[in-house]
């Protein structure tokens, strides 16, 4: 990756930045990318970000604490054994939804697509576990929101601004 150089004068597989598409297609691609990145960042709420990026594994190894997966539930370990990355569809959307596709971008998108499609094999139990984790997060957020609403009801809007 250190010596990678973009192919500036290579052929484009598609280029939709011409009339009459020069406004709408880049705008649609931007909106798709924005939504995909929102989904990617929302997954951080469900999964442990430090573990997803590998920081926790390095930290545990340096302190001699073992594998952080040993502290996870059996259902979580099972999910992680099947799942390459929790947001692979969003990454594919970011890679392929572009107004101009050059050969180097095609190579990158093709290799990532092959990598992600070979590693994905979720089943019903994995989906149920993911749904349970999402329901837990929504429950926590709804409790916090209800507590904030109760605080406002008892003390008025000024109390919410002070805390």
C-alpha positions in Angstrom: 0.0 0.0 0.0 2.9 2.3 0.6 3.9 2.5 -3.0 0.5 2.5 -4.5 -0.1 5.2 -7.2 -3.4 6.0 -8.8 -3.8 5.3 -12.5 -4.4 8.9 -13.7 -4.5 8.3 -17.5 -6.0 4.8 -17.5 -9.3 4.0 -19.2 -12.5 4.5 -17.3 -15.0 1.7 -17.2 -17.8 4.2 -16.7 -17.9 7.9 -16.5 -21.3 9.4 -15.8 -20.0 12.9 -15.1 -21.1 14.2 -18.5 -24.3 16.0 -19.6 -27.1 15.5 -18.7 -26.0 13.3 -15.7 -23.3 15.5 -14.4 -25.4 16.9 -11.5 -27.8 14.1 -10.5 -25.6 11.0 -10.6 -22.8 12.5 -8.3 -25.6 13.7 -6.0 -27.2 10.3 -5.8 -23.8 8.7 -5.2 -23.1 11.2 -2.4 -26.4 10.4 -0.8 -25.8 6.7 -1.0 -22.3 7.1 0.4 -23.7 9.3 3.3 -26.4 6.7 4.2 -23.9 3.9 4.0 -21.4 5.7 6.3 -24.2 6.4 8.7 -25.0 2.7 8.9 -21.3 1.9 9.3 -21.0 4.3 12.2 -24.2 3.1 13.8 -22.8 -0.4 13.9 -20.2 1.0 16.4 -23.1 1.3 18.8 -23.9 -2.4 18.6 -20.4 -3.9 18.4 -17.3 -3.1 20.5 -15.4 -0.6 18.3 -12.0 -1.3 19.9 -12.4 -5.0 19.3 -13.7 -4.5 15.8 -10.6 -2.5 14.8 -8.3 -4.9 16.6 -7.1 -2.4 19.2 -8.5 -4.5 22.1 -6.7 -7.6 21.0 -3.4 -5.8 20.9 -4.0 -4.2 24.3 -5.0 -7.6 25.9 -1.9 -9.2 24.3 0.5 -6.5 25.6 -0.9 -6.8 29.1 -0.9 -10.6 29.0 -4.7 -10.8 29.6 -5.4 -13.4 26.9 -8.0 -13.3 24.2 -10.8 -10.8 24.6 -13.2 -13.3 22.9 -12.8 -15.6 25.9 -14.9 -13.1 27.9 -17.7 -13.1 25.3 -20.8 -15.2 25.3 -20.9 -18.4 23.3 -23.4 -16.8 21.0 -21.1 -13.8 20.3 -18.2 -16.1 19.6 -20.3 -18.1 17.2 -21.4 -14.9 15.4 -17.8 -13.7 15.1 -16.7 -17.0 13.7 -19.1 -16.6 10.8 -19.0 -12.8 10.2 -16.1 -11.1 8.4 -17.4 -7.7 9.0 -20.8 -6.5 10.2 -21.2 -3.8 7.6 -20.0 -5.6 4.4 -22.9 -4.5 2.3 -22.3 -0.8 3.1 -18.7 -1.1 2.2 -19.6 -2.7 -1.1 -22.0 0.2 -1.7 -19.3 2.7 -1.0 -16.9 0.9 -3.3 -19.3 0.4 -6.3 -21.6 3.5 -6.2 -19.3 5.9 -7.9 -19.9 8.2 -10.9 -16.5 7.3 -12.4 -14.9 3.8 -12.2 -11.3 3.5 -13.1 -9.2 0.3 -13.4 -7.5 0.7 -10.1 -10.9 1.3 -8.4 -12.3 -1.7 -10.2 -9.4 -3.9 -8.9 -10.0 -2.6 -5.3 -13.7 -3.1 -5.5 -13.4 -6.5 -7.1 -10.9 -7.8 -4.5 -12.9 -6.5 -1.6 -16.1 -7.9 -3.1 -14.5 -11.4 -3.5 -13.1 -11.2 0.1 -16.3 -10.2 1.7 -18.5 -12.6 -0.3 -16.3 -15.6 0.6 -16.4 -14.9 4.3 -20.2 -14.3 4.9 -22.3 -17.1 6.1 -24.8 -16.0 8.7 -27.6 -18.2 9.7 -30.9 -17.8 11.7 -29.2 -18.0 15.1 -26.7 -15.3 14.2 -29.6 -13.0 13.1 -31.4 -13.7 16.3 -28.3 -12.8 18.3 -27.8 -9.5 16.4 -31.5 -8.7 16.8 -31.3 -9.3 20.6 -28.2 -7.0 20.8 -29.9 -4.3 18.9 -33.0 -4.6 21.1 -30.8 -4.2 24.2 -29.3 -1.0 22.8 -32.7 0.4 22.0 -33.8 -0.4 25.5 -30.9 1.4 27.1 -31.4 4.5 24.9 -35.2 4.5 25.6 -34.5 4.3 29.4 -32.1 7.3 29.2 -34.6 9.2 27.1 -37.4 8.4 29.6 -35.2 9.4 32.5 -34.4 12.7 30.8 -38.2 13.2 30.1 -39.0 12.6 33.8 -36.3 15.1 34.8 -37.9 17.7 32.5 -41.4 16.9 33.8 -40.4 17.4 37.4 -38.0 20.3 37.2 -38.9 22.1 34.0 -36.6 22.8 30.9 -34.0 24.7 32.9 -33.0 21.5 34.8 -32.2 19.7 31.6 -29.9 22.5 30.5 -28.0 22.6 33.8 -27.1 18.9 33.8 
